[in-house]
Amino acid sequence: MPPNILKAKVGSVAGGIDMGAIKRAEAAMETLKAEFNDWLADDIARLAMIRGGFANTPTKAMRSELFRAAHDLKGQADTYGYPMVARVASSLANLLDEANVNPVIPLALVDAHVAAIQVAFRDKVNVANDAVAAALAKELEARVIEELAG
Amino acid sequence: MSGYRFERLRVLVVDDNPHMRKLVITILQAFGVVHIFEACDGDKAWSAVREANPDVVILDWMMAGLNGLEVAQLIRTSPQTPNPFVPVIMLTGYTTVDKVRAARDAGINEFLAKPVSVKAVMSRLAAVIEQPRPYVRTKSYFGPCRRRRGQDEYKGPERRVLAAEPSTVGAAAN
C-alpha cells in the first residue's frame, strides 16, 4: 500500500468514528437549527424569482438556473426539517433536468410545484402524517412522469 | 489517542449555496478543523485548490460555470494541480446510479448525498483518512481505484492489464 499521508497527519481512531467530534458537531447543528427557517425562506423566494425569469424568458440557460434552484431545495430542505418541500422540489428538478429532452416545459406544472413548495413551507406540512400532502406530492410526481413520457 | 487531530487538516468547502456552505463549515469547525477555505463556484474552487493546496476537498456537483465534476477532473489531471491525489468528497443531491458512476469516473473518492448529517460527514472523512484507495492511471483516467473496497474478493484476471491501454496501480494515496 502507498503511504497514507492523511492518517499520518491527523491520526487514527478505532472504527473511524470520533464520538467526541460527533457530539460537538451535533450540538453545533442544534444551535444552527434556529436559522434553518430563514435559510429555507430565502431559497424558496429565490426559486420563485427564478421561476418568474423562466416564465418571461424560457431559455435553456433559465431552465438550467431553475433546475439548480430546485435541485438545491431537494438536497437541503430535508436537512432543514421540511421533507415535503424536498420531495416536491425533487419532482420539479426531475421535470427540469437537462437529461430530459422535452423542449417545452409546461409552466403550469412548474407553477403547481412552486405553489406546493410555498404552502408546504408556510404550513410546515409533514408529508409523513398528512394524507392530503402525500396525495398532492404523488400527483405532482405522476404528472411529471407523464410529461416526460411524452 | 481519543480523536482525530482535525486541527491539522486543511479543508476546502465548495458549494454555490451559502447556507449549505455554512452548514458544512459549522460541522467541520465543531469537529475541530481550523483551516477551512471556501468557494462559491467551480472557477473559484479551482483557484482555491491551487492557492490553498487543501488536504481534502468537499465539492458540490451542481454549480454554474465549472461544475463539480469538471473541477474534480482538473484536480486530477491538470498540469497546474498542486496535488492530483487530494481526496475529493462529492456533496450532492444526486443519488441515482448513473450519477454516482459519473462522479466515480471523474475521480471522486467519496460520495456524500444530501441531506447532510453530522455522522455522514464524519464517515466520509474517516473513509479518506483510514481507508484511502490506491490510485490508478490509464490513458483515459487518473484517480482513485474505481473498484470498491473489498476488491480482494475479485479473483479473475487483471482486466486493466488485459485492456489495450497500459495502466499503473497504487501510485500514491492522498
Interface residues (C-beta under 8 A of the other chain):
Chain A: M1 P2 P3 N4 I5 L6 K7 K9 V10 G11 S12 V13 G16 I17 D18 M19 G20 A21 I22 R24 A25 E26 A27 A28 M29 L32 E35 W39 D42 D43 E65 R68 H71 D72 K74 G75 Q76 A77 D78 T79 A86 S90 A93
Chain B: M1 S2 G3 Y4 R5 F6 R8 L9 D16 N17 H19 M20 K22 L23 T26 I27 Q29 A30 F31 G32 D55 V56 M62 M63 A64 P87 T92 G93 K114 P115 V116 S117 V118 K119 V121 M122 S123 A126 A127 V128 I129 E130 Q131 P132 P134 Y135 G170 A171 A172 A173 N174
